[in-house]
Amino acid sequence: MKILILGAGKMGTFLTDVMCIQHEVALFDTDPKRLRFVFNTLRMTKYEEIQEFEPELVINCVTLKYTIDAFQKVLPYLPKNCIISDIASVKTGLQDYYENSGMRYVSTHPMFGPTFATLDNLSTQSAIIISESDHMGKAFFKDLYGSLHLHIFEYTFDQHDETIAYSLSIPFASTLVFAAVMKHQEAPGTTFKRHMDIAKGLLSEDDYLLSEILFNPYSHSQIENIRGELKTLLEIIDNKDIQQMQEFLQKVRKNIE
């Protein structure tokens, strides 16, 4: 298959490496310096090159902020039978765009970031495929993610964003609060150092990506749950209530079993 990948960032170059042996892959980025180290791949910086390539599938891997803008710029250069796709971590606005584009589409979310995941062993990681997507597009990504040994789930657009609010907004908000109250530790313990590593990894991500995940319409209620549990914990601490603390810890242990 002739596949065009938009954006030579972490995920764009990773997917290029994964697919360039079995498929004819082209990587497009307006900055030629970002295309220096790709292997067995056509490198493109001009839209006219996309038109000549005639891709059968486009995978949009640009920064979340520019996902729709990238589609709008490339659409005039694509064949009508081309399937367009994204890997965005928040799908707000994408369903409407796809349905008004007149193009076949498939939307997915590989739920592993190059910051944290071990990319040569993804067997513990997951991917979501949006159920409203084109049948052929879904089949392609099921094969692709299956070859990476990912656990595959199929959700609607709304179900995806609701799931992401739980699985990403809660740990992101918790980590940001941890980092927000942080001060230098002369003798950091093991738990502290692990949390600090997570915080550094998270804060190396794009600011817009972090913002959009937390601005997900479903995030507020999840973060409200954190505030409620913190209030309960603070009351237990203030009262020095051993029994309540044991009950709280028992509930927490049950949650993570």
MILUM-169924 format. One record per atom (N, C-alpha, C): atom name; x, y, z. Coordinates in nm, 2 decimals. Layout:
BEGIN
   at       px       py       pz
   CA        X        Y        Z
...
END
This chain:
BEGIN
   at       px       py       pz
    N     0.08    -0.12     0.00
   CA     0.00     0.00     0.00
    C     0.09     0.12     0.00
    N     0.04     0.23    -0.07
   CA     0.11     0.36    -0.07
    C     0.06     0.44     0.05
    N     0.15     0.47     0.14
   CA     0.11     0.54     0.26
    C     0.19     0.67     0.28
    N     0.11     0.77     0.31
   CA     0.17     0.90     0.34
    C     0.16     0.93     0.49
    N     0.27     0.97     0.55
   CA     0.26     1.01     0.69
    C     0.29     1.16     0.70
    N     0.20     1.23     0.77
   CA     0.22     1.37     0.78
    C     0.28     1.40     0.92
    N     0.40     1.46     0.92
   CA     0.47     1.50     1.04
    C     0.58     1.41     1.08
    N     0.70     1.46     1.09
   CA     0.82     1.38     1.12
    C     0.85     1.39     1.27
    N     0.75     1.39     1.35
   CA     0.78     1.39     1.50
    C     0.81     1.25     1.55
    N     0.79     1.23     1.68
   CA     0.82     1.10     1.74
    C     0.73     0.99     1.68
    N     0.60     1.01     1.68
   CA     0.51     0.91     1.64
    C     0.52     0.89     1.48
    N     0.54     1.00     1.41
   CA     0.54     0.99     1.27
    C     0.66     0.91     1.22
    N     0.78     0.94     1.28
   CA     0.90     0.86     1.24
    C     0.89     0.72     1.29
    N     0.83     0.69     1.41
   CA     0.81     0.56     1.46
    C     0.73     0.48     1.36
    N     0.61     0.53     1.32
   CA     0.53     0.46     1.23
    C     0.59     0.44     1.09
    N     0.67     0.53     1.05
   CA     0.75     0.52     0.93
    C     0.84     0.40     0.93
    N     0.91     0.39     1.04
   CA     1.01     0.28     1.06
    C     0.93     0.14     1.06
    N     0.81     0.14     1.13
   CA     0.74     0.02     1.14
    C     0.69    -0.03     1.00
    N     0.64     0.06     0.91
   CA     0.57     0.03     0.79
    C     0.66     0.03     0.66
    N     0.78     0.09     0.67
   CA     0.85     0.11     0.55
    C     0.91    -0.01     0.48
    N     0.91    -0.13     0.54
   CA     0.95    -0.25     0.48
    C     0.84    -0.31     0.40
    N     0.72    -0.32     0.46
   CA     0.61    -0.39     0.39
    C     0.53    -0.30     0.29
    N     0.55    -0.17     0.31
   CA     0.47    -0.07     0.23
    C     0.56     0.03     0.16
    N     0.50     0.10     0.06
   CA     0.57     0.21     0.00
    C     0.53     0.34     0.08
    N     0.62     0.39     0.16
   CA     0.59     0.49     0.26
    C     0.66     0.63     0.22
    N     0.58     0.73     0.23
   CA     0.64     0.87     0.22
    C     0.61     0.95     0.34
    N     0.71     1.03     0.38
   CA     0.70     1.11     0.51
    C     0.71     1.25     0.46
    N     0.60     1.33     0.50
   CA     0.59     1.47     0.47
    C     0.61     1.56     0.59
    N     0.70     1.66     0.58
   CA     0.72     1.76     0.68
    C     0.77     1.89     0.61
    N     0.72     2.00     0.66
   CA     0.76     2.13     0.60
    C     0.91     2.16     0.63
    N     0.96     2.10     0.74
   CA     1.10     2.12     0.78
    C     1.18     2.01     0.73
    N     1.27     2.03     0.63
   CA     1.35     1.92     0.57
    C     1.45     1.86     0.68
    N     1.49     1.94     0.78
   CA     1.58     1.89     0.87
    C     1.53     1.77     0.95
    N     1.40     1.76     0.97
   CA     1.33     1.66     1.04
    C     1.32     1.53     0.96
    N     1.36     1.53     0.84
   CA     1.35     1.41     0.75
    C     1.49     1.35     0.73
    N     1.59     1.39     0.81
   CA     1.72     1.34     0.78
    C     1.75     1.20     0.80
    N     1.68     1.14     0.90
   CA     1.72     1.01     0.95
    C     1.62     0.90     0.92
    N     1.53     0.92     0.83
   CA     1.43     0.81     0.80
    C     1.49     0.71     0.70
    N     1.45     0.59     0.71
   CA     1.50     0.48     0.63
    C     1.40     0.42     0.53
    N     1.45     0.39     0.41
   CA     1.36     0.33     0.31
    C     1.23     0.40     0.29
    N     1.24     0.53     0.29
   CA     1.12     0.61     0.29
    C     1.14     0.73     0.19
    N     1.03     0.77     0.12
   CA     1.03     0.89     0.04
    C     1.02     1.01     0.13
    N     1.10     1.11     0.10
   CA     1.09     1.23     0.19
    C     1.03     1.35     0.11
    N     0.93     1.41     0.16
   CA     0.86     1.51     0.09
    C     0.84     1.64     0.17
    N     0.86     1.75     0.11
   CA     0.84     1.88     0.17
    C     0.75     1.97     0.10
    N     0.70     1.93    -0.02
   CA     0.61     2.01    -0.11
    C     0.49     1.93    -0.13
    N     0.37     2.00    -0.14
   CA     0.24     1.94    -0.15
    C     0.23     1.88    -0.29
    N     0.30     1.93    -0.39
   CA     0.29     1.88    -0.53
    C     0.35     1.74    -0.53
    N     0.45     1.71    -0.44
   CA     0.50     1.58    -0.44
    C     0.40     1.47    -0.39
    N     0.31     1.52    -0.30
   CA     0.21     1.43    -0.25
    C     0.11     1.39    -0.37
    N     0.08     1.49    -0.45
   CA    -0.01     1.46    -0.56
    C     0.05     1.36    -0.66
    N     0.18     1.37    -0.68
   CA     0.25     1.28    -0.77
    C     0.25     1.14    -0.71
    N     0.27     1.13    -0.57
   CA     0.28     1.00    -0.50
    C     0.15     0.93    -0.50
    N     0.03     0.99    -0.50
   CA    -0.10     0.94    -0.51
    C    -0.12     0.83    -0.39
    N    -0.12     0.88    -0.27
   CA    -0.13     0.78    -0.16
    C    -0.27     0.72    -0.15
    N    -0.27     0.59    -0.10
   CA    -0.39     0.52    -0.07
    C    -0.44     0.55     0.07
    N    -0.35     0.58     0.16
   CA    -0.38     0.61     0.30
    C    -0.29     0.72     0.35
    N    -0.35     0.81     0.42
   CA    -0.28     0.92     0.49
    C    -0.29     0.91     0.64
    N    -0.18     0.91     0.71
   CA    -0.18     0.90     0.86
    C    -0.13     1.03     0.91
    N    -0.22     1.11     0.97
   CA    -0.18     1.24     1.02
    C    -0.12     1.23     1.16
    N     0.01     1.26     1.17
   CA     0.08     1.25     1.29
    C     0.13     1.39     1.34
    N     0.08     1.50     1.29
   CA     0.12     1.63     1.33
    C     0.07     1.66     1.47
    N     0.13     1.76     1.54
   CA     0.08     1.80     1.67
    C    -0.07     1.82     1.67
    N    -0.13     1.78     1.78
   CA    -0.27     1.78     1.79
    C    -0.34     1.92     1.75
    N    -0.27     2.02     1.79
   CA    -0.32     2.16     1.76
    C    -0.34     2.18     1.61
    N    -0.26     2.11     1.53
   CA    -0.26     2.14     1.38
    C    -0.32     2.02     1.30
    N    -0.39     1.93     1.37
   CA    -0.44     1.81     1.30
    C    -0.53     1.84     1.19
    N    -0.63     1.92     1.22
   CA    -0.73     1.95     1.11
    C    -0.67     2.04     1.01
    N    -0.59     2.14     1.05
   CA    -0.52     2.23     0.96
    C    -0.44     2.15     0.86
    N    -0.37     2.05     0.91
   CA    -0.29     1.97     0.82
    C    -0.37     1.89     0.71
    N    -0.49     1.84     0.76
   CA    -0.58     1.78     0.67
    C    -0.62     1.87     0.56
    N    -0.66     1.99     0.60
   CA    -0.72     2.09     0.51
    C    -0.61     2.13     0.40
    N    -0.49     2.14     0.44
   CA    -0.38     2.17     0.34
    C    -0.35     2.06     0.24
    N    -0.36     1.94     0.29
   CA    -0.32     1.82     0.20
    C    -0.44     1.77     0.12
    N    -0.56     1.79     0.16
   CA    -0.68     1.73     0.10
    C    -0.68     1.76    -0.05
    N    -0.65     1.88    -0.10
   CA    -0.66     1.91    -0.25
    C    -0.56     1.83    -0.33
    N    -0.46     1.76    -0.27
   CA    -0.36     1.69    -0.34
    C    -0.38     1.54    -0.33
    N    -0.49     1.50    -0.27
   CA    -0.51     1.35    -0.25
    C    -0.61     1.30    -0.35
    N    -0.59     1.17    -0.39
   CA    -0.69     1.10    -0.48
    C    -0.83     1.09    -0.40
    N    -0.94     1.09    -0.47
   CA    -1.07     1.08    -0.40
    C    -1.09     0.95    -0.33
    N    -1.02     0.85    -0.37
   CA    -1.04     0.72    -0.30
    C    -0.94     0.70    -0.18
    N    -0.86     0.80    -0.16
   CA    -0.77     0.79    -0.05
    C    -0.84     0.79     0.09
    N    -0.79     0.71     0.18
   CA    -0.84     0.71     0.32
    C    -0.76     0.80     0.40
    N    -0.82     0.89     0.47
   CA    -0.74     0.98     0.56
    C    -0.76     0.93     0.71
    N    -0.66     0.95     0.79
   CA    -0.66     0.90     0.93
    C    -0.58     0.99     1.02
    N    -0.61     0.97     1.15
   CA    -0.54     1.05     1.25
    C    -0.51     0.95     1.37
    N    -0.41     0.99     1.45
   CA    -0.38     0.92     1.57
    C    -0.40     1.01     1.70
    N    -0.48     1.11     1.69
   CA    -0.50     1.21     1.79
    C    -0.54     1.15     1.92
    N    -0.49     1.20     2.03
   CA    -0.52     1.15     2.17
    C    -0.66     1.21     2.22
    N    -0.70     1.32     2.15
   CA    -0.84     1.37     2.18
    C    -0.91     1.39     2.05
    N    -1.03     1.34     2.04
   CA    -1.10     1.34     1.91
    C    -1.20     1.45     1.90
    N    -1.21     1.54     1.99
   CA    -1.30     1.65     1.98
    C    -1.29     1.73     1.85
    N    -1.41     1.74     1.78
   CA    -1.41     1.81     1.65
    C    -1.38     1.73     1.53
    N    -1.31     1.61     1.55
   CA    -1.27     1.53     1.43
    C    -1.38     1.46     1.36
    N    -1.48     1.41     1.44
   CA    -1.59     1.34     1.37
    C    -1.66     1.44     1.28
    N    -1.69     1.56     1.32
   CA    -1.76     1.65     1.23
    C    -1.68     1.68     1.11
    N    -1.55     1.70     1.13
   CA    -1.46     1.73     1.02
    C    -1.46     1.61     0.92
    N    -1.44     1.49     0.96
   CA    -1.44     1.38     0.87
    C    -1.57     1.37     0.80
    N    -1.68     1.38     0.86
   CA    -1.81     1.36     0.80
    C    -1.84     1.47     0.69
    N    -1.78     1.58     0.71
   CA    -1.80     1.69     0.61
    C    -1.69     1.69     0.51
    N    -1.59     1.61     0.52
   CA    -1.48     1.61     0.42
    C    -1.51     1.54     0.29
    N    -1.60     1.45     0.30
   CA    -1.64     1.37     0.18
    C    -1.54     1.26     0.15
    N    -1.44     1.24     0.24
   CA    -1.34     1.14     0.23
    C    -1.37     1.02     0.32
    N    -1.32     0.90     0.28
   CA    -1.32     0.78     0.37
    C    -1.22     0.81     0.48
    N    -1.25     0.77     0.60
   CA    -1.16     0.80     0.71
    C    -1.15     0.69     0.81
    N    -1.04     0.69     0.89
   CA    -1.03     0.60     1.00
    C    -0.95     0.67     1.11
    N    -1.01     0.67     1.23
   CA    -0.94     0.74     1.34
    C    -0.90     0.63     1.45
    N    -0.78     0.65     1.49
   CA    -0.72     0.55     1.59
    C    -0.64     0.63     1.69
    N    -0.61     0.56     1.80
   CA    -0.52     0.62     1.90
    C    -0.43     0.51     1.96
    N    -0.31     0.51     1.91
   CA    -0.21     0.42     1.98
    C    -0.17     0.48     2.12
    N    -0.21     0.41     2.22
   CA    -0.20     0.47     2.36
    C    -0.07     0.44     2.42
    N     0.03     0.47     2.35
   CA     0.17     0.46     2.41
    C     0.25     0.58     2.35
    N     0.31     0.65     2.44
   CA     0.39     0.77     2.40
    C     0.53     0.73     2.39
    N     0.61     0.77     2.29
   CA     0.75     0.74     2.28
    C     0.83     0.78     2.40
    N     0.77     0.88     2.48
   CA     0.84     0.92     2.60
    C     0.85     0.81     2.71
    N     0.74     0.73     2.72
   CA     0.74     0.63     2.83
    C     0.75     0.49     2.78
    N     0.70     0.46     2.66
   CA     0.69     0.32     2.62
    C     0.82     0.27     2.57
    N     0.84     0.14     2.59
   CA     0.96     0.07     2.53
    C     0.91     0.03     2.39
    N     0.96     0.10     2.29
   CA     0.90     0.08     2.15
    C     0.94    -0.05     2.09
    N     1.04    -0.12     2.14
   CA     1.07    -0.26     2.08
    C     0.99    -0.37     2.16
    N     0.91    -0.33     2.25
   CA     0.82    -0.43     2.32
    C     0.70    -0.36     2.37
    N     0.59    -0.37     2.29
   CA     0.47    -0.30     2.31
    C     0.35    -0.39     2.36
    N     0.39    -0.51     2.40
   CA     0.29    -0.61     2.43
    C     0.20    -0.58     2.55
    N     0.25    -0.48     2.63
   CA     0.16    -0.44     2.75
    C     0.08    -0.31     2.72
    N     0.10    -0.26     2.59
   CA     0.03    -0.13     2.56
    C    -0.10    -0.16     2.48
    N    -0.17    -0.05     2.46
   CA    -0.31    -0.06     2.40
    C    -0.32     0.03     2.28
    N    -0.42     0.01     2.20
   CA    -0.46     0.10     2.09
    C    -0.61     0.10     2.08
    N    -0.67     0.22     2.05
   CA    -0.81     0.23     2.03
    C    -0.84     0.26     1.88
    N    -0.94     0.19     1.82
   CA    -0.98     0.22     1.68
    C    -1.13     0.26     1.69
    N    -1.16     0.38     1.63
   CA    -1.29     0.44     1.64
    C    -1.39     0.36     1.55
    N    -1.50     0.32     1.61
   CA    -1.59     0.23     1.54
    C    -1.66     0.29     1.42
    N    -1.68     0.42     1.42
   CA    -1.74     0.48     1.30
    C    -1.65     0.49     1.18
    N    -1.53     0.44     1.19
   CA    -1.44     0.45     1.08
    C    -1.47     0.36     0.96
    N    -1.41     0.39     0.85
   CA    -1.42     0.30     0.73
    C    -1.38     0.16     0.75
    N    -1.45     0.07     0.70
   CA    -1.42    -0.08     0.73
    C    -1.28    -0.11     0.68
    N    -1.24    -0.07     0.56
   CA    -1.11    -0.11     0.52
    C    -1.00    -0.04     0.60
    N    -1.02     0.08     0.64
   CA    -0.93     0.15     0.73
    C    -0.91     0.08     0.86
    N    -1.02     0.04     0.92
   CA    -1.02    -0.04     1.05
    C    -0.94    -0.16     1.03
    N    -0.96    -0.24     0.92
   CA    -0.89    -0.36     0.90
    C    -0.74    -0.34     0.89
    N    -0.70    -0.23     0.82
   CA    -0.56    -0.20     0.81
    C    -0.49    -0.18     0.95
    N    -0.56    -0.10     1.03
   CA    -0.50    -0.07     1.16
    C    -0.51    -0.18     1.26
    N    -0.61    -0.27     1.24
   CA    -0.61    -0.39     1.32
    C    -0.49    -0.48     1.29
    N    -0.46    -0.49     1.16
   CA    -0.34    -0.57     1.13
    C    -0.21    -0.50     1.18
    N    -0.20    -0.37     1.16
   CA    -0.08    -0.29     1.20
    C    -0.06    -0.31     1.35
    N    -0.16    -0.27     1.43
   CA    -0.15    -0.28     1.58
    C    -0.14    -0.42     1.63
    N    -0.20    -0.51     1.56
   CA    -0.18    -0.65     1.59
    C    -0.04    -0.70     1.58
    N     0.03    -0.65     1.47
   CA     0.17    -0.69     1.44
    C     0.26    -0.63     1.55
    N     0.22    -0.53     1.62
   CA     0.29    -0.47     1.73
    C     0.26    -0.53     1.86
    N     0.16    -0.63     1.86
   CA     0.12    -0.70     1.98
    C     0.05    -0.61     2.08
    N    -0.02    -0.50     2.03
   CA    -0.10    -0.41     2.11
    C    -0.23    -0.48     2.14
    N    -0.29    -0.44     2.26
   CA    -0.42    -0.48     2.29
    C    -0.52    -0.38     2.22
    N    -0.61    -0.43     2.14
   CA    -0.69    -0.34     2.05
    C    -0.83    -0.33     2.11
    N    -0.88    -0.21     2.12
   CA    -1.02    -0.18     2.16
    C    -1.09    -0.10     2.06
    N    -1.22    -0.12     2.05
   CA    -1.30    -0.04     1.95
    C    -1.40     0.04     2.02
    N    -1.39     0.17     2.01
   CA    -1.49     0.26     2.08
    C    -1.54     0.36     1.98
    N    -1.65     0.42     2.01
   CA    -1.70     0.54     1.94
    C    -1.62     0.66     1.97
    N    -1.64     0.77     1.89
   CA    -1.57     0.89     1.92
    C    -1.59     0.94     2.07
    N    -1.72     0.94     2.11
   CA    -1.75     0.98     2.24
    C    -1.69     0.89     2.35
    N    -1.70     0.76     2.33
   CA    -1.65     0.67     2.42
    C    -1.50     0.68     2.43
    N    -1.43     0.71     2.32
   CA    -1.29     0.73     2.33
    C    -1.25     0.85     2.42
    N    -1.31     0.96     2.40
   CA    -1.28     1.08     2.48
    C    -1.31     1.06     2.63
    N    -1.42     0.98     2.65
   CA    -1.45     0.96     2.79
    C    -1.35     0.86     2.86
    N    -1.30     0.77     2.78
   CA    -1.20     0.67     2.83
    C    -1.07     0.75     2.85
    N    -1.03     0.84     2.76
   CA    -0.91     0.91     2.77
    C    -0.91     1.00     2.90
    N    -1.03     1.06     2.92
   CA    -1.04     1.15     3.04
    C    -1.01     1.07     3.17
    N    -1.04     0.94     3.17
   CA    -1.01     0.86     3.29
    C    -0.87     0.81     3.28
    N    -0.82     0.76     3.17
   CA    -0.69     0.69     3.17
    C    -0.57     0.79     3.16
    N    -0.60     0.91     3.10
   CA    -0.49     1.01     3.09
    C    -0.51     1.13     3.18
    N    -0.63     1.19     3.19
   CA    -0.65     1.31     3.26
    C    -0.62     1.29     3.41
    N    -0.66     1.18     3.47
   CA    -0.63     1.15     3.61
    C    -0.48     1.14     3.64
    N    -0.40     1.06     3.57
   CA    -0.26     1.06     3.60
    C    -0.19     1.19     3.56
    N    -0.23     1.25     3.45
   CA    -0.17     1.38     3.41
    C    -0.19     1.48     3.52
    N    -0.32     1.50     3.57
   CA    -0.35     1.60     3.67
    C    -0.27     1.57     3.80
    N    -0.27     1.44     3.84
   CA    -0.20     1.40     3.96
    C    -0.05     1.43     3.96
    N     0.01     1.40     3.84
   CA     0.15     1.43     3.82
    C     0.18     1.58     3.82
    N     0.09     1.66     3.76
   CA     0.11     1.80     3.76
    C     0.10     1.86     3.89
    N     0.01     1.81     3.97
   CA    -0.01     1.86     4.11
    C     0.12     1.83     4.19
    N     0.17     1.70     4.18
   CA     0.29     1.66     4.24
    C     0.40     1.76     4.21
    N     0.42     1.79     4.08
   CA     0.53     1.87     4.04
    C     0.51     2.02     4.08
    N     0.38     2.06     4.09
   CA     0.35     2.20     4.12
    C     0.39     2.23     4.27
    N     0.39     2.13     4.36
   CA     0.43     2.16     4.50
    C     0.57     2.11     4.53
    N     0.65     2.08     4.43
   CA     0.78     2.02     4.45
    C     0.88     2.12     4.49
    N     0.97     2.07     4.57
   CA     1.09     2.15     4.60
    C     1.21     2.06     4.60
    N     1.33     2.11     4.60
   CA     1.45     2.03     4.59
    C     1.46     1.94     4.72
    N     1.50     1.82     4.70
   CA     1.51     1.72     4.81
    C     1.66     1.68     4.82
    N     1.72     1.71     4.93
   CA     1.86     1.67     4.95
    C     1.88     1.52     4.95
    N     1.78     1.45     5.01
   CA     1.79     1.30     5.02
    C     1.66     1.24     4.97
    N     1.64     1.24     4.84
   CA     1.51     1.19     4.79
    C     1.50     1.04     4.80
    N     1.38     1.00     4.84
   CA     1.35     0.85     4.86
    C     1.32     0.79     4.72
    N     1.31     0.66     4.73
   CA     1.28     0.58     4.60
    C     1.15     0.63     4.54
    N     1.04     0.64     4.62
   CA     0.91     0.68     4.57
    C     0.92     0.82     4.51
    N     0.98     0.91     4.58
   CA     1.00     1.04     4.53
    C     1.07     1.04     4.39
    N     1.17     0.97     4.38
   CA     1.25     0.97     4.25
    C     1.17     0.91     4.14
    N     1.09     0.81     4.17
   CA     1.00     0.75     4.06
    C     0.90     0.85     4.02
    N     0.84     0.92     4.11
   CA     0.74     1.02     4.07
    C     0.80     1.13     4.00
    N     0.93     1.17     4.03
   CA     1.00     1.28     3.96
    C     1.03     1.23     3.82
    N     1.07     1.11     3.80
   CA     1.09     1.06     3.66
    C     0.97     1.07     3.58
    N     0.85     1.03     3.64
   CA     0.73     1.04     3.56
    C     0.69     1.18     3.53
    N     0.72     1.27     3.63
   CA     0.69     1.42     3.60
    C     0.77     1.47     3.49
    N     0.90     1.44     3.49
   CA     0.99     1.49     3.39
    C     0.95     1.44     3.25
    N     0.91     1.31     3.25
   CA     0.87     1.26     3.12
    C     0.74     1.32     3.07
    N     0.65     1.35     3.16
   CA     0.52     1.41     3.12
    C     0.55     1.55     3.07
    N     0.63     1.63     3.14
   CA     0.66     1.77     3.11
    C     0.75     1.78     2.99
    N     0.80     1.67     2.93
   CA     0.87     1.68     2.81
    C     0.78     1.68     2.69
    N     0.65     1.65     2.71
   CA     0.56     1.64     2.61
    C     0.52     1.78     2.56
    N     0.45     1.79     2.45
   CA     0.41     1.92     2.39
    C     0.30     1.98     2.48
    N     0.32     2.11     2.51
   CA     0.23     2.18     2.60
    C     0.08     2.18     2.55
    N     0.07     2.19     2.42
   CA    -0.07     2.19     2.36
    C    -0.13     2.05     2.38
    N    -0.05     1.94     2.37
   CA    -0.10     1.81     2.39
    C    -0.15     1.79     2.53
    N    -0.07     1.83     2.63
   CA    -0.11     1.82     2.77
    C    -0.24     1.90     2.79
    N    -0.25     2.02     2.73
   CA    -0.36     2.11     2.75
    C    -0.49     2.05     2.70
    N    -0.48     2.00     2.57
   CA    -0.60     1.94     2.51
    C    -0.65     1.82     2.58
    N    -0.56     1.73     2.63
   CA    -0.60     1.62     2.71
    C    -0.68     1.66     2.83
    N    -0.63     1.76     2.90
   CA    -0.70     1.81     3.02
    C    -0.82     1.90     2.99
    N    -0.83     1.95     2.87
   CA    -0.94     2.03     2.83
    C    -1.05     1.94     2.77
    N    -1.02     1.81     2.76
   CA    -1.12     1.71     2.71
    C    -1.25     1.74     2.79
    N    -1.37     1.75     2.72
   CA    -1.49     1.77     2.79
    C    -1.52     1.68     2.91
    N    -1.47     1.56     2.91
   CA    -1.49     1.46     3.01
    C    -1.39     1.47     3.13
    N    -1.29     1.56     3.12
   CA    -1.19     1.56     3.22
    C    -1.23     1.62     3.35
    N    -1.32     1.72     3.34
   CA    -1.36     1.79     3.46
    C    -1.41     1.70     3.57
    N    -1.50     1.61     3.54
   CA    -1.56     1.52     3.64
    C    -1.46     1.43     3.70
    N    -1.36     1.39     3.62
   CA    -1.26     1.29     3.67
    C    -1.16     1.37     3.77
    N    -1.13     1.49     3.73
   CA    -1.04     1.57     3.82
    C    -1.11     1.61     3.95
    N    -1.24     1.63     3.93
   CA    -1.33     1.66     4.05
    C    -1.32     1.54     4.15
    N    -1.31     1.42     4.10
   CA    -1.30     1.30     4.19
    C    -1.17     1.31     4.26
    N    -1.06     1.35     4.20
   CA    -0.93     1.37     4.27
    C    -0.95     1.47     4.39
    N    -1.01     1.58     4.36
   CA    -1.03     1.68     4.46
    C    -1.11     1.63     4.58
    N    -1.21     1.55     4.55
   CA    -1.30     1.49     4.65
    C    -1.22     1.39     4.74
    N    -1.14     1.31     4.68
   CA    -1.06     1.21     4.75
    C    -0.95     1.28     4.83
    N    -0.89     1.39     4.78
   CA    -0.79     1.46     4.86
    C    -0.85     1.53     4.98
    N    -0.97     1.58     4.97
   CA    -1.05     1.64     5.08
    C    -1.07     1.53     5.19
    N    -1.11     1.41     5.15
   CA    -1.13     1.30     5.24
    C    -1.00     1.27     5.31
    N    -0.89     1.25     5.24
   CA    -0.77     1.22     5.30
    C    -0.72     1.33     5.39
    N    -0.73     1.45     5.35
   CA    -0.69     1.56     5.44
    C    -0.77     1.56     5.57
    N    -0.90     1.53     5.57
   CA    -0.98     1.53     5.69
    C    -0.93     1.41     5.78
    N    -0.90     1.30     5.72
   CA    -0.84     1.18     5.80
    C    -0.71     1.22     5.87
    N    -0.63     1.29     5.79
   CA    -0.50     1.33     5.85
    C    -0.52     1.43     5.96
    N    -0.60     1.53     5.94
   CA    -0.63     1.63     6.04
    C    -0.68     1.57     6.17
    N    -0.77     1.47     6.15
   CA    -0.83     1.40     6.27
    C    -0.74     1.29     6.33
    N    -0.64     1.26     6.26
   CA    -0.55     1.14     6.30
    C    -0.63     1.02     6.33
    N    -0.73     0.99     6.24
   CA    -0.82     0.88     6.27
    C    -0.76     0.75     6.20
    N    -0.71     0.67     6.29
   CA    -0.65     0.54     6.24
    C    -0.75     0.45     6.17
    N    -0.87     0.44     6.23
   CA    -0.97     0.35     6.17
    C    -1.01     0.40     6.03
    N    -1.03     0.53     6.02
   CA    -1.07     0.58     5.88
    C    -0.95     0.57     5.78
    N    -0.83     0.58     5.83
   CA    -0.72     0.57     5.74
    C    -0.71     0.42     5.69
    N    -0.73     0.33     5.78
   CA    -0.72     0.19     5.74
    C    -0.83     0.16     5.64
    N    -0.95     0.21     5.66
   CA    -1.06     0.19     5.57
    C    -1.03     0.25     5.43
    N    -0.97     0.37     5.44
   CA    -0.93     0.44     5.31
    C    -0.83     0.36     5.24
    N    -0.72     0.31     5.31
   CA    -0.62     0.23     5.24
    C    -0.67     0.10     5.19
    N    -0.77     0.04     5.26
   CA    -0.83    -0.08     5.22
    C    -0.91    -0.06     5.08
    N    -0.98     0.05     5.08
   CA    -1.05     0.09     4.96
    C    -0.95     0.11     4.84
    N    -0.84     0.18     4.86
   CA    -0.75     0.20     4.76
    C    -0.68     0.08     4.71
    N    -0.65    -0.01     4.80
   CA    -0.59    -0.14     4.76
    C    -0.68    -0.22     4.68
    N    -0.81    -0.22     4.71
   CA    -0.91    -0.29     4.64
    C    -0.92    -0.24     4.50
    N    -0.91    -0.10     4.48
   CA    -0.92    -0.04     4.35
    C    -0.81    -0.08     4.26
    N    -0.69    -0.11     4.31
   CA    -0.58    -0.14     4.22
    C    -0.55    -0.29     4.21
    N    -0.63    -0.37     4.27
   CA    -0.61    -0.52     4.26
    C    -0.63    -0.56     4.11
END
